[in-house]
Amino acid sequence: AGVTRRRAVDAGSPLPPTAKDDKMADELLERDQEIGDVLEGLRGCWESDKHWRARRDFLIRNLSDYQSEGESVEDLDDLVALSMVWSNHVFMGCRYNDDLMEKVLEMADGVEIEDAPQFTTRDQIMKEVFLTHSLEAEQQ
């Protein structure tokens, strides 16, 4: 059976609705070794410590919404995929459809990202080129 999104306020949820900071995330991982082991197994060999901390926090903040009663913490394919979408957007500048972006950005609300890169979109570059050419044409 697939993992379905549920409300974080369900009784017996293994996690708080959101882990507000790294301290809460670290406390959770110390308390529940199974969750810590599963999450650590999700780290990609390409992820730096900075990238992994941010994605791990995304996963922790949303874990209780994706873990259904009686299901293993390992059955989290949808959440893992969404965490990768968010990570790719933040750290590599990838863009996705508006509905998906809105969803992952809402899910990531409050995740601290140290030294997040800044990306320039194609539209921004084209606007700048157009303005530069327009100004040059006016000056001639």
FIDRENFI-327595 format. One record per residue (C-alpha): residue in one letter; x, y, z. Coordinates in steps of 0.1 Angstrom, whole numbers, padded with zeros to 4 digits, always signed. Example, Ala and Ser with C-alpha at 12.3 -4.5 7.8 and 13.67 -1.06 7.14 Angstrom:
2
A+0123-0045+0078/S+0137-0011+0071/
***
This chain:
140
A+0000+0000+0000/G+0012+0035-0008/V+0019+0061+0018/T-0008+0087+0021/R-0005+0121+0035/R-0023+0125+0068/R-0028+0153+0093/A+0000+0157+0118/V-0024+0161+0147/D-0034+0124+0146/A-0031+0108+0180/G+0000+0086+0185/S+0020+0104+0158/P+0057+0095+0165/L+0069+0130+0158/P+0058+0165+0167/P+0040+0182+0138/T+0072+0201+0129/A+0107+0199+0142/K+0113+0236+0147/D+0151+0236+0147/D+0182+0215+0145/K+0181+0209+0183/M+0147+0193+0181/A+0158+0172+0151/D+0189+0161+0169/E+0168+0152+0200/L+0144+0132+0179/L+0172+0113+0163/E+0188+0105+0196/R+0154+0093+0210/D+0145+0071+0181/Q+0175+0051+0167/E+0153+0034+0140/I+0143+0068+0125/G+0179+0080+0126/D+0191+0049+0109/V+0165+0050+0082/L+0171+0087+0076/E+0209+0083+0074/G+0203+0056+0048/L+0185+0081+0026/R+0216+0104+0024/G+0231+0104-0011/C+0268+0100-0015/W+0268+0133-0034/E+0253+0153-0006/S+0275+0176+0014/D+0269+0179+0051/K+0252+0212+0045/H+0229+0198+0019/W+0221+0167+0039/R+0213+0186+0071/A+0188+0207+0052/R+0172+0178+0034/R+0172+0157+0067/D+0154+0186+0084/F+0129+0187+0056/L+0122+0150+0060/I+0119+0152+0098/R+0095+0182+0096/N+0072+0162+0074/L+0077+0127+0085/S+0046+0125+0107/D+0024+0137+0078/Y+0036+0108+0056/Q+0039+0079+0081/S+0006+0061+0084/E-0006+0041+0113/G+0011+0007+0113/E+0034+0015+0084/S+0071+0012+0087/V+0092+0044+0087/E+0109+0029+0057/D+0077+0033+0035/L+0082+0069+0027/D+0089+0071-0011/D+0066+0101-0017/L+0082+0121+0011/V+0117+0112-0001/A+0109+0122-0036/L+0095+0156-0024/S+0126+0162-0003/M+0148+0156-0034/V+0126+0181-0055/W+0131+0207-0027/S+0168+0200-0024/N+0173+0202-0062/H+0154+0235-0063/V+0174+0251-0034/F+0209+0238-0041/M+0209+0234-0079/G+0183+0259-0091/C+0160+0233-0107/R+0124+0244-0114/Y+0093+0224-0114/N+0056+0230-0121/D+0039+0257-0100/D+0017+0233-0079/L+0047+0211-0070/M+0069+0241-0061/E+0041+0256-0039/K+0038+0222-0021/V+0075+0217-0014/L+0081+0253-0004/E+0052+0251+0020/M+0066+0218+0034/A+0100+0234+0038/D+0087+0264+0057/G+0112+0271+0085/V+0140+0248+0073/E+0173+0266+0079/I+0196+0267+0049/E+0231+0280+0055/D+0247+0298+0026/A+0220+0290+0001/P+0231+0297-0035/Q+0215+0324-0056/F+0205+0315-0091/T+0196+0337-0121/T+0168+0324-0143/R+0168+0326-0180/D+0139+0351-0179/Q+0160+0374-0156/I+0190+0372-0180/M+0169+0379-0211/K+0152+0409-0193/E+0186+0423-0185/V+0199+0418-0220/F+0168+0434-0234/L+0171+0464-0211/T+0208+0468-0220/H+0201+0467-0257/S+0172+0491-0253/L+0194+0516-0235/E+0221+0513-0261/A+0196+0519-0289/E+0183+0550-0272/Q+0218+0565-0267/Q+0225+0561-0305/
***
